[in-house]
């Protein structure tokens, strides 16, 4: 049986090679900031505290769509993204001591809509 090549492989390889081994975001592309899955709980809590000292996190209450699942990584991702969006979506606003990552995939789920400021 013949193997088929994923059509995205050449594009990803080209992006990787053409940008010196790191992928670049396309200007105007929608982006969000989320916590890295490997981030420890203490760092997630510190990120929540920092982001909420800079932006209004009053919406993160029980019964609000983005409160669930009730986990540190979920709460951190929502408020870290809010901070990132409110600061102009600059890469340095999604660093959080290397515990966050910029994504082009909308992390919204169910009734929880992640902020995106155009």
DSSP file (Angstrom, degrees, kcal/mol; ACC not computed):
  #  RESIDUE AA STRUCTURE BP1 BP2  ACC     N-H-->O    O-->H-N    N-H-->O    O-->H-N    TCO  KAPPA ALPHA  PHI   PSI    X-CA   Y-CA   Z-CA
    1    1 A X              0   0    0      0, 0.0     2,-0.2     0, 0.0     0, 0.0   0.000 360.0 360.0 360.0 133.2    0.0    0.0    0.0
    2    2 A X        -     0   0    0      1,-0.1     2,-0.3     0, 0.0     0, 0.0  -0.539 360.0-130.0 -78.5 138.8    1.4    3.4   -1.0
    3    3 A X        -     0   0    0     -2,-0.2     2,-0.4     1,-0.0    -1,-0.1  -0.684  17.8-142.5 -86.0 140.6    1.9    6.0    1.8
    4    4 A X        -     0   0    0     -2,-0.3     2,-0.4     0, 0.0     3,-0.0  -0.848  13.2-127.1-104.6 143.7    0.5    9.4    1.2
    5    5 A X        -     0   0    0     -2,-0.4     2,-0.2     1,-0.1     0, 0.0  -0.714  26.8-110.6 -88.7 132.8    2.3   12.5    2.3
    6    6 A X    >   -     0   0    0     -2,-0.4     3,-1.6     1,-0.2     4,-0.4  -0.460  25.4-134.6 -58.8 127.1    0.4   15.0    4.5
    7    7 A X  T 3  S+     0   0    0      1,-0.3     4,-0.5    -2,-0.2     3,-0.2   0.682 101.3  59.2 -63.7 -16.8   -0.1   18.1    2.2
    8    8 A X  T 3> S+     0   0    0      1,-0.2     4,-2.8     2,-0.1     5,-0.3   0.670  82.5  83.4 -84.6 -17.1    1.0   20.4    5.0
    9    9 A X  H <> S+     0   0    0     -3,-1.6     4,-2.7     1,-0.2     5,-0.2   0.915  90.9  47.1 -56.3 -48.4    4.4   18.9    5.5
   10   10 A X  H  > S+     0   0    0     -4,-0.4     4,-2.5     1,-0.2    -1,-0.2   0.895 113.7  49.3 -61.8 -37.1    6.1   20.8    2.7
   11   11 A X  H  > S+     0   0    0     -4,-0.5     4,-2.6     2,-0.2    -2,-0.2   0.936 113.3  45.2 -66.4 -46.5    4.6   24.1    3.9
   12   12 A X  H  X S+     0   0    0     -4,-2.8     4,-2.5     2,-0.2    -2,-0.2   0.915 113.9  49.9 -63.7 -43.0    5.6   23.5    7.5
   13   13 A X  H  X S+     0   0    0     -4,-2.7     4,-2.6    -5,-0.3     5,-0.2   0.918 111.1  49.6 -61.5 -44.2    9.1   22.5    6.4
   14   14 A X  H  X S+     0   0    0     -4,-2.5     4,-3.3    -5,-0.2     5,-0.2   0.930 111.5  48.5 -61.2 -45.9    9.4   25.6    4.2
   15   15 A X  H  X S+     0   0    0     -4,-2.6     4,-1.3     1,-0.2     6,-0.3   0.907 112.5  49.3 -60.5 -41.4    8.3   27.9    7.1
   16   16 A X  H  <>S+     0   0    0     -4,-2.5     5,-3.0    -5,-0.2     6,-0.3   0.921 117.2  39.5 -65.5 -44.2   10.8   26.2    9.4
   17   17 A X  H ><5S+     0   0    0     -4,-2.6     3,-1.4     1,-0.2    -2,-0.2   0.923 114.4  52.1 -71.3 -44.7   13.7   26.5    7.0
   18   18 A X  H 3<5S+     0   0    0     -4,-3.3    -1,-0.2     1,-0.3    -2,-0.2   0.703 110.8  47.4 -70.5 -18.9   12.8   30.0    5.7
   19   19 A X  T ><5S-     0   0    0     -4,-1.3     3,-0.8    -5,-0.2    -1,-0.3   0.100 122.1 -96.2-110.9  23.6   12.6   31.5    9.1
   20   20 A X  T < 5S-     0   0    0     -3,-1.4    -3,-0.2     1,-0.2    -2,-0.1   0.782  84.3 -48.1  73.4  26.5   15.8   30.1   10.6
   21   21 A X  T 3 <S+     0   0    0     -5,-3.0     2,-0.4    -6,-0.3    -1,-0.2   0.383 121.3  92.5  95.9  -4.9   14.1   27.2   12.3
   22   22 A X  S <  S-     0   0    0     -3,-0.8     2,-0.3    -6,-0.3    -1,-0.3  -0.961  74.9-121.0-122.2 143.7   11.3   29.1   14.0
   23   23 A X        -     0   0    0     -2,-0.4     2,-0.3    -3,-0.1    -7,-0.1  -0.620  24.4-146.1 -83.5 139.4    7.9   29.6   12.5
   24   24 A X        -     0   0    0     -2,-0.3     2,-0.3    -9,-0.1    -5,-0.0  -0.798  13.7-122.0-103.2 144.7    6.7   33.2   12.0
   25   25 A X        -     0   0    0     -2,-0.3     2,-0.4     1,-0.1     6,-0.0  -0.611  28.9-115.3 -82.0 146.4    3.1   34.4   12.4
   26   26 A X    >   -     0   0    0     -2,-0.3     3,-2.3     4,-0.1    -1,-0.1  -0.681  35.7-105.1 -83.1 131.9    1.5   36.0    9.4
   27   27 A X  T 3  S+     0   0    0     -2,-0.4     3,-0.1     1,-0.3    -1,-0.1  -0.310 107.5  21.7 -57.1 133.7    0.7   39.7   10.0
   28   28 A X  T 3  S+     0   0    0      1,-0.3    -1,-0.3    -3,-0.0     2,-0.2   0.316  89.7 135.2  90.0  -7.9   -3.0   40.1   10.4
   29   29 A X    <   -     0   0    0     -3,-2.3    -1,-0.3     1,-0.1     2,-0.2  -0.531  63.3-109.6 -74.4 138.6   -3.5   36.5   11.5
   30   30 A X        -     0   0    0     -2,-0.2     2,-0.3    74,-0.1    -1,-0.1  -0.480  44.5-178.0 -68.4 134.8   -5.8   36.0   14.5
   31   31 A X        -     0   0    0     -2,-0.2     2,-0.3    -6,-0.0    73,-0.2  -0.966  15.2-169.5-136.6 153.3   -3.9   34.8   17.5
   32   32 A X  E     -A  103   0A   0     71,-2.4    71,-2.9    -2,-0.3     2,-0.5  -0.910  19.2-130.1-133.7 161.5   -4.6   33.9   21.1
   33   33 A X  E     +A  102   0A   0     -2,-0.3     2,-0.3    69,-0.2    69,-0.2  -0.965  30.4 169.9-117.7 128.3   -2.4   33.2   24.2
   34   34 A X  E     -A  101   0A   0     67,-2.5    67,-2.7    -2,-0.5     2,-0.2  -0.926  37.9 -95.1-134.2 159.9   -2.8   30.1   26.3
   35   35 A X  E     -A  100   0A   0     38,-0.4    65,-0.3    -2,-0.3     2,-0.2  -0.476  43.6-109.1 -72.0 142.3   -0.9   28.4   29.0
   36   36 A X    >   -     0   0    0     63,-2.7     3,-2.0    -2,-0.2    -1,-0.1  -0.536  24.3-126.7 -68.6 137.3    1.5   25.6   28.0
   37   37 A X  T 3  S+     0   0    0      1,-0.3    -1,-0.1    -2,-0.2    36,-0.1   0.762 107.3  59.0 -57.5 -26.0    0.2   22.2   29.1
   38   38 A X  T 3  S+     0   0    0      2,-0.0    -1,-0.3    61,-0.0     2,-0.2   0.441  77.4 122.1 -84.3   0.9    3.4   21.5   30.9
   39   39 A X    <   -     0   0    0     -3,-2.0    34,-0.1    60,-0.2     2,-0.0  -0.425  62.9-123.2 -70.6 134.5    3.2   24.5   33.2
   40   40 A X     >  -     0   0    0     -2,-0.2     4,-2.2     1,-0.1     3,-0.3  -0.331  22.2-110.0 -75.5 160.3    3.2   23.7   37.0
   41   41 A X  H  > S+     0   0    0      1,-0.2     4,-2.6     2,-0.2     5,-0.2   0.848 115.0  56.0 -60.5 -38.9    0.4   24.9   39.2
   42   42 A X  H  > S+     0   0    0      1,-0.2     4,-2.1     2,-0.2    -1,-0.2   0.905 110.2  45.6 -62.6 -41.1    2.4   27.5   41.1
   43   43 A X  H  > S+     0   0    0     -3,-0.3     4,-2.6     2,-0.2    -2,-0.2   0.903 111.5  52.1 -68.8 -41.6    3.3   29.2   37.8
   44   44 A X  H  X S+     0   0    0     -4,-2.2     4,-2.4     2,-0.2    -2,-0.2   0.924 110.9  47.8 -59.2 -44.5   -0.3   29.0   36.6
   45   45 A X  H  X S+     0   0    0     -4,-2.6     4,-2.6     2,-0.2    -2,-0.2   0.902 111.1  50.5 -64.1 -41.4   -1.5   30.6   39.8
   46   46 A X  H  X S+     0   0    0     -4,-2.1     4,-2.5     2,-0.2    -1,-0.2   0.895 110.5  50.6 -62.5 -39.8    1.2   33.3   39.6
   47   47 A X  H  X S+     0   0    0     -4,-2.6     4,-2.9     2,-0.2     5,-0.3   0.905 110.2  49.2 -64.7 -41.9    0.1   34.0   36.0
   48   48 A X  H  X S+     0   0    0     -4,-2.4     4,-2.7     2,-0.2    -2,-0.2   0.943 112.6  47.8 -61.0 -48.1   -3.5   34.3   37.0
   49   49 A X  H  X S+     0   0    0     -4,-2.6     4,-0.8     2,-0.2    -2,-0.2   0.906 115.1  45.1 -61.8 -42.5   -2.6   36.7   39.8
   50   50 A X  H >X S+     0   0    0     -4,-2.5     3,-1.0     2,-0.2     4,-0.6   0.964 115.0  45.9 -66.0 -51.7   -0.5   38.8   37.6
   51   51 A X  H >X S+     0   0    0     -4,-2.9     4,-2.1     1,-0.3     3,-1.3   0.906 112.4  51.2 -59.4 -42.0   -2.9   39.0   34.7
   52   52 A X  H 3< S+     0   0    0     -4,-2.7     5,-0.3    -5,-0.3    -1,-0.3   0.654 102.9  59.4 -73.7 -13.5   -5.8   39.7   37.0
   53   53 A X  H << S+     0   0    0     -3,-1.0    -1,-0.3    -4,-0.8    -2,-0.2   0.616 115.2  37.1 -82.2 -12.3   -3.9   42.6   38.6
   54   54 A X  H << S+     0   0    0     -3,-1.3     2,-0.3    -4,-0.6    -2,-0.2   0.687 123.6  29.9-109.0 -27.0   -3.7   44.1   35.1
   55   55 A X  S  < S-     0   0    0     -4,-2.1     2,-0.7    -5,-0.1    -1,-0.2  -0.886  91.3 -91.5-131.8 161.9   -7.1   43.3   33.6
   56   56 A X        +     0   0    0     -2,-0.3     3,-0.3     1,-0.1    -3,-0.1  -0.650  38.9 173.0 -79.0 114.3  -10.6   42.8   35.0
   57   57 A X    >   +     0   0    0     -2,-0.7     3,-2.1    -5,-0.3    -1,-0.1   0.127  41.4 117.5-105.4  18.5  -11.1   39.1   35.7
   58   58 A X  T 3   +     0   0    0      1,-0.3    -1,-0.2    -6,-0.1    -2,-0.0   0.713  64.9  67.9 -60.2 -20.8  -14.4   39.6   37.4
   59   59 A X  T 3  S+     0   0    0     -3,-0.3     2,-2.3     1,-0.2    -1,-0.3   0.688  75.3  90.2 -72.5 -17.4  -16.1   37.4   34.8
   60   60 A X    <   +     0   0    0     -3,-2.1     2,-0.3     6,-0.1    -1,-0.2  -0.412  61.9 125.9 -82.8  67.5  -14.3   34.3   36.0
   61   61 A X  S >  S-     0   0    0     -2,-2.3     3,-2.0     1,-0.1     6,-0.3  -0.833  71.5 -79.6-119.1 158.6  -17.0   33.3   38.5
   62   62 A X  T 3  S+     0   0    0     -2,-0.3     3,-0.1     1,-0.3    -1,-0.1  -0.242 117.8  30.6 -53.9 147.9  -18.8   30.0   38.9
   63   63 A X  T 3  S+     0   0    0      1,-0.3     2,-0.4     2,-0.1    -1,-0.3   0.330  90.3 118.1  78.0  -2.7  -21.7   29.7   36.4
   64   64 A X  S X> S-     0   0    0     -3,-2.0     3,-2.1     1,-0.1     4,-0.6  -0.763  75.6-120.0 -88.1 142.0  -19.8   31.8   33.8
   65   65 A X  G >4 S+     0   0    0     -2,-0.4     3,-0.7     1,-0.3    47,-0.3   0.812 109.8  49.6 -53.6 -37.0  -19.1   29.7   30.6
   66   66 A X  G 34 S+     0   0    0      1,-0.2    -1,-0.3    45,-0.2    12,-0.1   0.497  91.9  77.9 -85.0  -1.3  -15.3   30.0   30.8
   67   67 A X  G <4 S+     0   0    0     -3,-2.1     2,-0.4    -6,-0.3     4,-0.3   0.830  79.7 107.5 -72.3 -30.4  -15.1   29.0   34.5
   68   68 A X    <<  +     0   0    0     -3,-0.7     2,-0.1    -4,-0.6    44,-0.1  -0.818  58.7  46.0-103.1 138.9  -15.5   25.4   33.5
   69   69 A X  S    S-     0   0    0     -2,-0.4     2,-2.0     0, 0.0     6,-0.2   0.440  91.3-139.7 -69.5 143.9  -13.6   23.2   33.5
   70   70 A X        +     0   0    0     -2,-0.1     2,-0.3     4,-0.1    -2,-0.1  -0.542  56.1 124.1 -78.1  81.6  -12.7   24.4   36.9
   71   71 A X     >  -     0   0    0     -2,-2.0     4,-2.5    -4,-0.3     5,-0.2  -0.971  69.8-119.8-141.3 154.5   -8.9   24.0   36.6
   72   72 A X  H  > S+     0   0    0     -2,-0.3     4,-3.0     1,-0.2     5,-0.3   0.902 112.9  52.5 -61.1 -42.0   -5.9   26.2   37.0
   73   73 A X  H  > S+     0   0    0      2,-0.2     4,-2.1     1,-0.2   -38,-0.4   0.894 111.8  46.2 -65.8 -37.4   -4.7   25.7   33.4
   74   74 A X  H  > S+     0   0    0      2,-0.2     4,-2.1     1,-0.2    -2,-0.2   0.954 115.7  44.6 -67.4 -49.7   -8.1   26.6   32.0
   75   75 A X  H  X S+     0   0    0     -4,-2.5     4,-2.2     1,-0.2     5,-0.3   0.913 114.3  50.2 -61.4 -43.0   -8.5   29.7   34.2
   76   76 A X  H  X S+     0   0    0     -4,-3.0     4,-3.0    -5,-0.2     5,-0.3   0.925 109.4  51.0 -62.2 -44.9   -4.9   30.8   33.5
   77   77 A X  H  X S+     0   0    0     -4,-2.1     4,-2.0    -5,-0.3    -1,-0.2   0.910 110.5  49.0 -60.4 -43.0   -5.4   30.4   29.7
   78   78 A X  H  X S+     0   0    0     -4,-2.1     4,-1.7     1,-0.2    37,-0.2   0.939 118.3  37.7 -63.7 -47.7   -8.5   32.5   29.7
   79   79 A X  H  X S+     0   0    0     -4,-2.2     4,-2.2     2,-0.2    -2,-0.2   0.835 113.9  54.7 -78.3 -31.4   -7.0   35.4   31.7
   80   80 A X  H  X S+     0   0    0     -4,-3.0     4,-2.6    -5,-0.3    -1,-0.2   0.904 110.2  48.6 -64.8 -39.6   -3.6   35.2   30.1
   81   81 A X  H  X S+     0   0    0     -4,-2.0     4,-3.1    -5,-0.3     5,-0.2   0.902 108.5  53.2 -65.6 -40.7   -5.3   35.6   26.8
   82   82 A X  H  X S+     0   0    0     -4,-1.7     4,-2.4     2,-0.2    -2,-0.2   0.919 111.1  46.8 -59.9 -43.1   -7.3   38.5   28.0
   83   83 A X  H  X S+     0   0    0     -4,-2.2     4,-1.2     2,-0.2    -2,-0.2   0.945 113.1  49.2 -61.6 -49.0   -4.1   40.2   29.1
   84   84 A X  H  <>S+     0   0    0     -4,-2.6     5,-2.5     1,-0.2     3,-0.4   0.912 113.4  46.2 -57.6 -46.9   -2.4   39.4   25.8
   85   85 A X  H ><5S+     0   0    0     -4,-3.1     3,-1.5     1,-0.2    -1,-0.2   0.914 111.0  52.0 -63.4 -43.5   -5.4   40.8   23.8
   86   86 A X  H 3<5S+     0   0    0     -4,-2.4    -1,-0.2     1,-0.3    -2,-0.2   0.694 107.3  53.7 -70.2 -17.8   -5.6   43.9   25.9
   87   87 A X  T 3<5S-     0   0    0     -4,-1.2    -1,-0.3    -3,-0.4     3,-0.2   0.276 127.2 -91.8-101.1  10.0   -1.9   44.7   25.4
   88   88 A X  T < 5 -     0   0    0     -3,-1.5    -3,-0.2     1,-0.2    -2,-0.1   0.602  57.4 -85.4  96.5  12.0   -2.1   44.5   21.6
   89   89 A X  S   <S+     0   0    0     -5,-2.5     2,-0.3     1,-0.2    -1,-0.2   0.863  70.8 164.7  56.1  41.9   -1.2   40.9   21.0
   90   90 A X    >   -     0   0    0     -6,-0.4     3,-1.8    -3,-0.2     4,-0.2  -0.669  47.3-121.4 -83.2 143.7    2.6   41.4   21.1
   91   91 A X  G >  S+     0   0    0     -2,-0.3     3,-1.6     1,-0.3    -1,-0.1   0.861 112.9  57.8 -54.1 -37.1    4.6   38.3   21.4
   92   92 A X  G >  S+     0   0    0      1,-0.3     3,-0.8     2,-0.1     4,-0.4   0.685  96.4  63.8 -70.2 -16.1    6.2   39.6   24.7
   93   93 A X  G <  S+     0   0    0     -3,-1.8    -1,-0.3     1,-0.2    -2,-0.2   0.429 103.8  48.7 -85.3   2.2    2.7   39.9   26.2
   94   94 A X  G <  S+     0   0    0     -3,-1.6    -1,-0.2    -4,-0.2     6,-0.2  -0.120  85.7  92.2-126.5  34.4    2.3   36.2   25.9
   95   95 A X    <>> +     0   0    0     -3,-0.8     4,-1.4     4,-0.1     5,-1.0   0.908  47.1 175.5 -92.2 -53.7    5.6   35.1   27.5
   96   96 A X  T >45S-     0   0    0     -4,-0.4     3,-0.9     1,-0.3   -49,-0.1   0.908  85.6 -49.5  45.5  53.6    4.7   34.7   31.2
   97   97 A X  T 345S-     0   0    0      1,-0.2    -1,-0.3     2,-0.1    -2,-0.0   0.882 107.2 -56.5  53.3  43.4    8.2   33.5   32.0
   98   98 A X  T 345S+     0   0    0     -3,-0.4    -1,-0.2     1,-0.1    -2,-0.2   0.762 115.2 113.0  63.9  29.4    8.0   31.0   29.1
   99   99 A X  T <<5 +     0   0    0     -4,-1.4   -63,-2.7    -3,-0.9     2,-0.3   0.258  64.7  64.1-111.3  11.1    4.8   29.3   30.4
  100  100 A X  E   < -A   35   0A   0     -5,-1.0     2,-0.3   -65,-0.3   -65,-0.2  -0.867  60.1-157.5-131.3 164.1    2.6   30.5   27.6
  101  101 A X  E     -A   34   0A   0    -67,-2.7   -67,-2.5    -2,-0.3     2,-0.4  -0.998  19.0-125.0-143.0 144.3    2.3   29.9   23.9
  102  102 A X  E     -A   33   0A   0     -2,-0.3     2,-0.3   -69,-0.2   -69,-0.2  -0.744  31.6-169.8 -87.9 135.3    0.6   31.9   21.0
  103  103 A X  E     -A   32   0A   0    -71,-2.9   -71,-2.4    -2,-0.4     4,-0.1  -0.941  29.5-158.2-126.5 149.1   -1.8   29.9   19.0
  104  104 A X  S    S+     0   0    0     -2,-0.3     2,-0.6   -73,-0.2   -74,-0.1   0.393  76.4  91.0 -99.6  -1.2   -3.6   30.5   15.7
  105  105 A X  S    S-     0   0    0    -73,-0.1     2,-0.2     2,-0.0   -73,-0.1  -0.859  89.0-116.8 -96.1 122.0   -6.3   28.0   16.6
  106  106 A X        -     0   0    0     -2,-0.6    -2,-0.1     1,-0.2   -75,-0.0  -0.396  20.7-157.4 -59.7 119.3   -9.2   29.6   18.5
  107  107 A X        +     0   0    0     -2,-0.2    -1,-0.2    -4,-0.1     5,-0.1   0.438  50.0 125.9 -81.7   2.3   -9.2   28.0   22.0
  108  108 A X        -     0   0    0      6,-0.1     2,-0.3     3,-0.0     5,-0.2  -0.207  37.2-176.5 -58.2 150.4  -12.9   28.8   22.5
  109  109 A X  B >   -B  112   0B   0      3,-2.0     3,-2.8     0, 0.0    -2,-0.0  -0.993  47.2 -28.3-150.7 146.8  -15.1   25.9   23.4
  110  110 A X  T 3  S-     0   0    0     -2,-0.3   -44,-0.1     1,-0.3   -45,-0.0  -0.205 128.6 -20.5  48.8-126.6  -18.9   25.5   24.0
  111  111 A X  T 3  S+     0   0    0    -46,-0.1     2,-0.8    -3,-0.0    -1,-0.3   0.409 115.0 103.8 -91.1   0.8  -20.2   28.8   25.3
  112  112 A X  B <   -B  109   0B   0     -3,-2.8    -3,-2.0   -47,-0.3     2,-0.6  -0.760  52.6-171.3 -88.0 112.0  -16.8   30.0   26.4
  113  113 A X        -     0   0    0     -2,-0.8     2,-0.2    -5,-0.2   -47,-0.1  -0.913  17.4-136.7-107.5 116.5  -15.5   32.5   23.9
  114  114 A X        -     0   0    0     -2,-0.6    -6,-0.1     1,-0.1   -36,-0.1  -0.486  33.5-100.7 -69.7 138.7  -11.9   33.6   24.3
  115  115 A X        -     0   0    0    -37,-0.2     2,-0.3    -2,-0.2    -1,-0.1  -0.275  40.3-179.9 -60.0 141.3  -11.4   37.3   23.8
  116  116 A X        -     0   0    0     -3,-0.1     2,-0.7   -84,-0.1   -84,-0.1  -0.908  10.6-161.0-142.6 117.3  -10.1   38.5   20.5
  117  117 A X              0   0    0     -2,-0.3    -2,-0.0     1,-0.1   -29,-0.0  -0.879 360.0 360.0-101.6 116.0   -9.6   42.2   20.0
  118  118 A X              0   0    0     -2,-0.7    -1,-0.1   -88,-0.0   -33,-0.0   0.477 360.0 360.0 -71.9 360.0   -9.3   43.2   16.4
